[in-house]
Amino acid sequence: MSASIESSGQCTALRHAVVPPSITDDQVQAMLDKTQDIDSPVGALKAGIFDGVFSDHKGGPPGPQDAGYFRHPNVDASYRILTDKLPPDHIQEHWRRVVVDVSKMDPRKNAKDLEDWLNTNQPISMAVTGKTKEESMEVGLALWCHTGLVVNTIGTPESPALTCQARPQEAEVFGEFPPRRDLLQYTKYPVVVPSSTPGYGSEYTISFLQQQGTKSRSGRTGSFLSDVTHDSIRGYCVTLLEYLEDATKENPKRGFGKGRTAMWGLQRPPLTTTTYLECSQHTTWDDLAPSLLLFFATNAKDQVVVVIPPENFSLVELIQKHNISTIEGKTKETLQPGDNLCYIAGPMGSFPMVGQFLTTLLPVGHIKSTVPNDEDFVAKVKALPKWLKMETQ
């Protein structure tokens, strides 16, 4: 079902599966046995079918350049079996084709490799089903804490998790995020559903931000803001703080679906990863402040490093004043999987809605259990350190 949702045309269609090492090649083939042909979208609607392959889809099997794939003998599907390894990075999506890479490995023994693969390739959806609910929770929650995927589902043997599951109308937040370090190459702001479409093109007025800039703050953030020289930048930072305070007052939040149990909210970057904010010799504190504040004011403060040339004396002095970690140089080639390098290009030329701005550096999304009213799941998920929290002043 996950692999053939909407003729493998849905963005959450299964492309990679991790299965136990004990699974045989015949069992892998059998997983795809029920892939069904559908005559037309109208026929699918009449039959109440969401998974299957349109008979005239013209997708076909992988090409000869895609080595190692087997064609299923009976249905329109292909697969590749990988023993004790993951697929290569940046595999072909094979849009409109049912193509699945199957890794035979233990996800607990290979947790770091799997986390790195997910952070490098950034699929939209992750679904975890173990032999027991406890096993599903152990593996699924650990992977969620160390990755930045938007749609995450924890299943049970009785109610397996599918990758093609997200109901925005029930507060199961959905979104499409490129790999975080490459995000701005592909989008200005990642699309989050549900959200206000006009908000992506909206900006604050300078007069509003100047008024916001007159609000006083105490403690660490007050000291941080006092070093911002322009009223509009300071006002934007104040607005960002107000948004963070409101959004994290209850974080995570619970979805209101009846068939399963979802938790959603703002998150820290994948745990154990680092975000590098790269500055030039001309970067000012005003240029850096909005991006840096997302970390400085929250429990993500230990996950940020400012990359700064030593000749930028004024900025170095302020960085030291606020006890922020620095490094002189970093390139994408020297990053670890999951790390993010974001270049601070200069002063903000416009002031987007802070909810959109935030998603360029911090993950959002949801994690859910396929079990309705799953209070054990809720209690465990609430206690996870990945949720974004405001730093005490």
C-alpha positions as CSV (number, residue, x, y, z in Angstrom):
1,M,0.0,0.0,0.0
2,S,2.8,2.4,0.9
3,A,4.7,1.7,-2.2
4,S,1.8,2.0,-4.7
5,I,-0.2,4.9,-3.2
6,E,-1.8,6.8,-6.1
7,S,0.2,4.9,-8.7
8,S,3.4,5.7,-6.8
9,G,2.6,9.3,-7.5
10,Q,2.1,10.5,-3.9
11,C,5.1,12.2,-2.4
12,T,5.0,9.9,0.7
13,A,5.2,6.7,-1.4
14,L,7.5,4.1,0.0
15,R,10.9,4.1,-1.7
16,H,13.1,2.4,0.9
17,A,12.3,-0.3,3.5
18,V,14.5,-1.7,6.3
19,V,13.6,-5.3,7.2
20,P,15.1,-7.9,9.6
21,P,18.1,-9.8,8.3
22,S,16.2,-13.0,8.6
23,I,13.8,-12.0,5.8
24,T,14.3,-14.2,2.7
25,D,14.4,-12.9,-0.9
26,D,11.1,-14.8,-1.5
27,Q,9.5,-12.9,1.3
28,V,10.7,-9.6,-0.1
29,Q,9.0,-10.5,-3.4
30,A,5.9,-11.6,-1.6
31,M,5.6,-8.2,0.1
32,L,4.8,-6.7,-3.3
33,D,2.5,-9.6,-4.5
34,K,-0.7,-7.6,-3.8
35,T,0.3,-4.6,-6.0
36,Q,-2.9,-4.1,-8.0
37,D,-3.7,-2.7,-11.4
38,I,-6.3,0.1,-11.6
39,D,-7.9,1.1,-14.9
40,S,-8.5,4.8,-14.1
41,P,-8.8,7.4,-11.3
42,V,-12.6,7.1,-11.6
43,G,-12.4,3.4,-11.2
44,A,-10.2,3.8,-8.1
45,L,-12.7,6.3,-6.6
46,K,-15.7,4.0,-7.3
47,A,-13.9,1.0,-5.7
48,G,-12.6,3.0,-2.7
49,I,-9.0,2.2,-3.6
50,F,-6.0,4.5,-2.9
51,D,-3.2,2.1,-3.7
52,G,-2.4,0.5,-7.1
53,V,-0.8,1.2,-10.4
54,F,-2.7,2.7,-13.3
55,S,-2.5,0.2,-16.2
56,D,-1.6,3.0,-18.7
57,H,0.9,4.9,-16.4
58,K,3.8,4.3,-18.8
59,G,6.2,4.2,-15.9
60,G,7.7,0.8,-16.6
61,P,10.6,-0.8,-14.6
62,P,13.9,0.9,-13.7
63,G,16.2,1.5,-16.7
64,P,19.3,-0.5,-17.4
65,Q,21.4,2.1,-15.6
66,D,19.8,1.1,-12.3
67,A,21.7,-2.0,-11.5
68,G,20.6,-4.7,-9.2
69,Y,16.8,-4.4,-9.4
70,F,14.6,-7.4,-9.9
71,R,11.3,-7.2,-11.8
72,H,8.4,-8.8,-10.0
73,P,7.2,-11.8,-12.0
74,N,3.5,-11.1,-11.6
75,V,2.8,-7.4,-10.8
76,D,4.0,-4.0,-12.0
77,A,6.7,-3.6,-9.4
78,S,10.5,-3.8,-9.0
79,Y,12.8,-4.2,-6.0
80,R,16.5,-4.4,-5.0
81,I,17.7,-6.3,-2.0
82,L,20.7,-4.9,-0.1
83,T,22.2,-7.0,2.7
84,D,23.7,-5.1,5.6
85,K,23.8,-1.8,3.8
86,L,21.6,1.2,2.8
87,P,20.9,2.5,-0.7
88,P,23.4,5.0,-2.1
89,D,22.6,8.6,-1.4
90,H,20.4,10.5,-3.8
91,I,18.7,7.4,-5.4
92,Q,16.4,8.0,-8.3
93,E,12.8,8.5,-7.0
94,H,11.2,6.6,-9.9
95,W,8.1,8.7,-9.9
96,R,5.0,6.7,-11.0
97,R,6.9,3.4,-10.7
98,V,6.7,1.0,-7.8
99,V,10.4,0.6,-7.0
100,V,11.6,-0.3,-3.5
101,D,15.1,-0.7,-2.2
102,V,15.0,-3.2,0.7
103,S,17.8,-3.2,3.3
104,K,18.1,-6.3,5.3
105,M,19.6,-5.1,8.6
106,D,18.9,-4.5,12.3
107,P,17.9,-0.8,12.7
108,R,19.1,-0.8,16.3
109,K,22.6,-2.1,15.5
110,N,22.8,0.2,12.5
111,A,21.0,3.2,14.0
112,K,23.7,5.8,13.3
113,D,24.0,4.8,9.6
114,L,20.3,4.9,9.2
115,E,20.0,8.3,10.9
116,D,22.7,9.7,8.6
117,W,21.0,8.3,5.6
118,L,17.7,9.9,6.5
119,N,19.3,13.2,7.3
120,T,21.3,13.2,4.0
121,N,18.4,12.2,1.8
122,Q,15.5,13.7,3.8
123,P,12.5,11.7,2.7
124,I,9.2,13.2,3.8
125,S,7.8,10.2,5.7
126,M,9.1,7.5,8.1
127,A,7.0,4.6,9.3
128,V,8.2,2.1,11.9
129,T,6.6,-1.2,12.8
130,G,8.3,-3.7,15.0
131,K,7.5,-7.2,16.3
132,T,5.9,-5.5,19.3
133,K,4.6,-2.1,20.1
134,E,7.5,-1.7,22.5
135,E,10.1,-2.4,19.8
136,S,8.3,0.0,17.4
137,M,8.5,2.8,20.1
138,E,12.2,2.1,20.9
139,V,13.3,2.3,17.3
140,G,10.9,4.9,16.1
141,L,11.4,7.4,18.8
142,A,15.2,7.2,18.7
143,L,15.1,7.7,14.9
144,W,12.8,10.7,15.3
145,C,15.0,12.4,17.8
146,H,18.0,12.2,15.5
147,T,16.3,13.1,12.2
148,G,14.3,16.0,10.8
149,L,11.5,14.3,8.9
150,V,8.1,15.9,8.8
151,V,5.7,12.8,8.9
152,N,6.6,10.1,11.4
153,T,4.4,7.1,12.2
154,I,4.8,4.4,14.9
155,G,2.8,1.2,14.2
156,T,2.1,-2.1,15.9
157,P,1.8,-5.6,14.4
158,E,-2.0,-5.3,14.7
159,S,-2.0,-1.8,13.1
160,P,1.1,-1.4,11.0
161,A,2.4,2.0,10.1
162,L,2.3,3.1,6.5
163,T,4.4,5.9,4.9
164,C,1.4,7.3,3.1
165,Q,-0.3,8.6,6.3
166,A,-0.9,12.3,7.1
167,R,-4.2,14.0,7.8
168,P,-3.6,17.7,8.1
169,Q,-7.3,18.2,8.9
170,E,-6.6,16.2,12.2
171,A,-3.5,18.3,13.1
172,E,-1.1,15.8,11.5
173,V,1.3,18.5,10.2
174,F,2.6,17.7,6.8
175,G,5.4,19.4,4.8
176,E,8.0,19.0,2.1
177,F,11.6,19.8,3.2
178,P,14.7,19.4,1.1
179,P,17.8,18.2,3.1
180,R,18.3,21.0,5.6
181,R,21.8,22.1,4.5
182,D,20.5,22.5,0.9
183,L,17.1,23.9,1.7
184,L,17.6,27.4,0.4
185,Q,18.8,26.0,-3.0
186,Y,15.3,24.7,-3.6
187,T,12.9,26.8,-1.7
188,K,12.6,30.1,0.0
189,Y,10.4,28.6,2.8
190,P,9.4,25.0,3.0
191,V,5.7,24.4,2.5
192,V,3.8,23.3,5.7
193,V,0.2,22.0,5.6
194,P,-2.0,23.3,7.1
195,S,-0.8,26.9,6.9
196,S,-2.0,30.2,5.3
197,T,-0.8,30.3,1.7
198,P,-0.8,34.2,1.6
199,G,1.5,34.1,4.6
200,Y,4.4,32.9,2.5
201,G,4.4,36.2,0.6
202,S,3.6,38.5,3.4
203,E,6.0,40.9,5.2
204,Y,5.9,43.0,8.4
205,T,5.8,46.8,7.9
206,I,8.8,48.8,9.1
207,S,6.5,50.9,11.4
208,F,5.2,47.8,13.1
209,L,8.7,46.4,13.7
210,Q,10.0,49.8,15.0
211,Q,7.1,49.8,17.5
212,Q,8.0,46.2,18.5
213,G,11.6,47.3,18.9
214,T,10.7,49.6,21.8
215,K,9.6,46.7,24.0
216,S,12.1,46.0,26.7
217,R,13.5,42.6,27.6
218,S,15.6,41.5,30.6
219,G,18.2,38.7,31.2
220,R,20.1,37.0,28.4
221,T,17.8,37.9,25.6
222,G,17.6,41.5,26.8
223,S,21.4,41.7,26.6
224,F,21.3,40.1,23.2
225,L,18.8,42.6,21.9
226,S,20.6,45.6,23.3
227,D,23.4,45.0,20.9
228,V,21.1,45.2,17.9
229,T,21.4,48.7,16.5
230,H,18.5,49.1,14.0
231,D,15.0,49.4,15.5
232,S,13.5,47.3,12.7
233,I,15.9,44.4,13.3
234,R,15.4,44.6,17.0
235,G,11.6,44.6,16.5
236,Y,11.9,41.6,14.2
237,C,13.8,39.8,16.9
238,V,11.2,40.7,19.5
239,T,8.4,39.4,17.2
240,L,10.4,36.2,16.8
241,L,10.7,35.8,20.5
242,E,7.0,36.4,21.1
243,Y,6.2,33.8,18.4
244,L,8.6,31.3,20.0
245,E,7.1,31.9,23.5
246,D,3.6,31.4,22.2
247,A,4.4,28.3,20.1
248,T,6.3,26.6,22.9
249,K,4.0,27.4,25.7
250,E,2.4,24.0,25.0
251,N,4.9,22.0,23.0
252,P,4.2,19.4,21.7
253,K,0.6,19.8,21.0
254,R,-1.8,16.9,20.6
255,G,-3.7,16.2,17.4
256,F,-7.5,15.6,17.5
257,G,-7.9,12.6,15.2
258,K,-10.0,9.7,16.5
259,G,-8.4,6.9,14.6
260,R,-4.8,7.5,15.9
261,T,-2.8,9.6,18.2
262,A,-0.6,12.5,16.9
263,M,1.8,14.9,18.6
264,W,3.2,18.0,16.7
265,G,5.1,21.1,17.3
266,L,8.4,23.0,16.8
267,Q,11.6,21.0,17.2
268,R,15.3,21.3,17.7
269,P,17.5,20.2,14.8
270,P,18.3,16.5,14.9
271,L,20.0,15.8,18.2
272,T,23.8,15.5,18.0
273,T,23.9,17.6,14.8
274,T,25.3,21.1,14.5
275,T,24.1,24.2,12.6
276,Y,26.8,26.5,11.4
277,L,26.0,30.1,10.7
278,E,28.6,31.3,8.3
279,C,29.6,35.0,8.4
280,S,32.0,37.2,6.3
281,Q,34.4,39.8,7.5
282,H,31.6,42.4,6.9
283,T,28.7,40.6,8.7
284,T,27.3,42.6,11.5
285,W,25.4,41.6,14.7
286,D,22.2,42.9,13.1
287,D,22.7,40.6,10.1
288,L,23.3,37.6,12.3
289,A,20.8,38.3,15.2
290,P,17.5,36.8,13.8
291,S,19.0,33.5,12.8
292,L,21.2,33.2,15.9
293,L,18.3,34.1,18.2
294,L,16.5,30.9,17.3
295,F,19.2,29.0,19.0
296,F,20.3,31.4,21.6
297,A,16.9,31.7,23.2
298,T,16.0,28.0,23.1
299,N,17.3,24.6,24.2
300,A,19.0,24.4,20.8
301,K,21.7,26.8,22.0
302,D,24.3,24.1,22.2
303,Q,23.7,23.1,18.6
304,V,24.9,26.3,16.9
305,V,28.4,27.4,15.9
306,V,29.1,30.8,14.3
307,V,31.7,30.5,11.5
308,I,33.6,33.8,11.5
309,P,36.8,35.2,10.1
310,P,39.0,36.5,13.0
311,E,39.4,39.9,11.2
312,N,35.7,40.7,11.9
313,F,36.8,42.2,15.3
314,S,33.5,43.8,16.3
315,L,31.4,40.7,15.6
316,V,34.0,38.4,17.3
317,E,33.8,40.6,20.4
318,L,30.0,40.3,20.6
319,I,30.1,36.6,20.0
320,Q,32.5,36.2,22.9
321,K,30.4,38.5,25.1
322,H,27.4,36.2,24.7
323,N,29.4,33.0,25.1
324,I,28.6,31.6,21.6
325,S,30.7,28.9,20.1
326,T,32.8,29.9,17.0
327,I,35.0,28.3,14.4
328,E,37.1,30.0,11.7
329,G,36.1,27.9,8.8
330,K,33.7,25.2,7.6
331,T,32.6,23.9,4.3
332,K,29.8,21.6,3.2
333,E,32.4,19.0,2.5
334,T,33.6,18.9,6.1
335,L,30.1,18.7,7.6
336,Q,28.8,15.5,9.3
337,P,25.5,14.0,8.0
338,G,22.7,16.1,9.4
339,D,24.8,19.2,10.1
340,N,23.6,22.4,8.5
341,L,25.7,25.3,7.0
342,C,23.7,28.5,6.5
343,Y,25.4,31.5,5.0
344,I,24.4,34.9,6.5
345,A,24.2,36.9,3.3
346,G,23.8,40.3,4.8
347,P,21.2,42.6,6.2
348,M,17.6,41.4,5.9
349,G,16.1,43.1,2.9
350,S,12.5,42.2,3.9
351,F,10.9,40.9,7.0
352,P,8.9,37.7,6.3
353,M,6.4,36.2,8.8
354,V,8.4,34.7,11.6
355,G,6.7,31.4,11.3
356,Q,8.1,31.0,7.8
357,F,11.5,32.3,8.7
358,L,11.9,29.8,11.5
359,T,11.4,26.8,9.3
360,T,14.6,27.6,7.3
361,L,16.6,26.5,10.4
362,L,14.3,24.4,12.7
363,P,12.3,21.3,11.9
364,V,8.5,21.1,12.2
365,G,6.1,18.2,11.8
366,H,4.4,15.4,13.7
367,I,4.9,12.0,15.1
368,K,2.0,9.7,15.7
369,S,0.9,6.3,16.9
370,T,-1.5,4.2,14.9
371,V,-3.3,3.3,18.1
372,P,-6.2,5.6,19.1
373,N,-6.0,7.4,22.4
374,D,-2.5,6.1,23.0
375,E,-1.7,7.6,26.4
376,D,1.5,5.6,26.8
377,F,2.7,7.0,23.5
378,V,1.8,10.6,24.5
379,A,3.6,10.3,27.8
380,K,6.8,9.0,26.2
381,V,6.8,11.5,23.3
382,K,6.1,14.5,25.6
383,A,9.3,13.7,27.5
384,L,11.6,13.6,24.5
385,P,14.3,16.2,24.4
386,K,13.8,17.0,20.7
387,W,10.9,19.4,21.3
388,L,11.9,23.1,21.2
389,K,11.7,24.9,24.5
390,M,12.5,28.4,25.5
391,E,15.8,28.8,27.5
392,T,15.2,30.0,31.1
393,Q,16.3,33.6,31.5
